[in-house]
Amino acid sequence: MGEPKPTDQARLHAVVEGIVQGVNFRYYTVRRARALGLTGWVANRWDGTVETVAEGPRPALREFLDFLHEGPPAAHVTHVAVQWEEPTGEFTDFRIIYL
């Protein structure tokens, strides 16, 4: 089958740790994902982390991942756990969900 092309669709599943709740992290994540043409969701987790799943072209997902490492101005990201997965195509937009 060969190597995947850089523009192939992919799925990024990430959990962001640090000061990431109460600092508009979800709002800025939605804005960035939509600007990059990604679909998926972002949510606060009970343990103080933020979880996100995004699907789209790999270059856009890499840019999104760069954002997750920085976060919005008031955030302080200490760690991002990342899993790359096969896309499912189940999302039609990018939104905040509540776990």
C-alpha positions in Angstrom: 0.0 0.0 0.0 2.9 2.4 0.5 3.5 5.3 2.8 0.6 7.6 3.7 0.6 10.9 2.0 1.1 14.0 4.2 -2.4 15.3 3.4 -4.1 12.1 4.4 -6.9 12.4 6.9 -6.2 11.5 10.5 -7.6 11.6 14.0 -5.9 13.2 16.9 -6.9 12.3 20.5 -5.2 14.5 23.1 -5.4 15.1 26.9 -3.9 18.4 27.9 -2.6 18.9 31.5 -1.7 22.0 33.4 -3.7 25.1 34.2 -6.3 24.5 31.4 -9.7 24.9 33.1 -11.2 28.2 33.9 -8.9 30.0 31.3 -11.1 29.7 28.2 -9.2 26.8 26.9 -12.2 25.1 25.3 -13.4 28.4 23.6 -10.0 29.0 22.0 -9.7 25.3 21.0 -13.0 25.5 19.2 -11.9 28.7 17.4 -8.6 27.2 16.3 -10.1 23.9 15.2 -12.8 25.6 13.1 -10.2 27.9 11.6 -8.2 24.9 10.5 -11.2 23.1 9.1 -11.2 20.3 11.7 -14.1 18.4 13.1 -14.5 16.8 16.5 -14.9 18.0 20.1 -13.2 19.4 23.3 -14.3 18.8 26.9 -13.2 19.5 30.5 -12.5 16.3 32.4 -13.2 15.8 36.1 -9.5 15.6 36.9 -8.8 19.1 35.7 -7.5 18.2 32.3 -8.9 19.0 28.9 -9.6 16.2 26.4 -10.0 16.7 22.6 -10.6 14.6 19.5 -10.1 16.2 16.1 -10.2 14.9 12.6 -8.9 16.4 9.4 -5.8 16.7 7.2 -2.5 15.8 9.0 -0.9 19.3 8.4 -3.9 21.0 10.0 -3.8 18.5 12.9 -0.1 19.2 13.5 -0.9 22.9 13.7 -3.7 22.2 16.1 -1.4 20.1 18.2 1.1 23.0 18.3 -1.8 25.1 19.7 -2.6 22.5 22.3 1.0 22.7 23.6 0.6 26.5 24.0 -3.0 27.0 24.8 -4.7 30.5 25.2 -2.9 33.3 27.0 -4.1 32.5 30.5 -3.3 28.8 30.3 -0.2 27.0 31.4 0.2 23.7 29.6 2.5 21.2 31.3 1.9 18.0 29.2 0.0 16.9 26.2 -0.7 13.1 25.9 -1.3 12.4 22.2 -2.7 9.4 20.3 -2.9 9.3 16.5 -5.8 7.2 15.2 -7.7 6.3 12.1 -10.4 8.9 11.3 -14.0 7.7 11.6 -15.7 10.6 9.8 -18.4 10.7 12.6 -18.2 14.5 13.2 -19.8 17.3 11.1 -18.3 20.2 13.1 -16.1 21.0 16.0 -17.8 21.8 19.4 -17.6 21.7 23.1 -19.1 18.7 24.7 -19.8 17.8 28.4 -18.5 14.5 29.7 
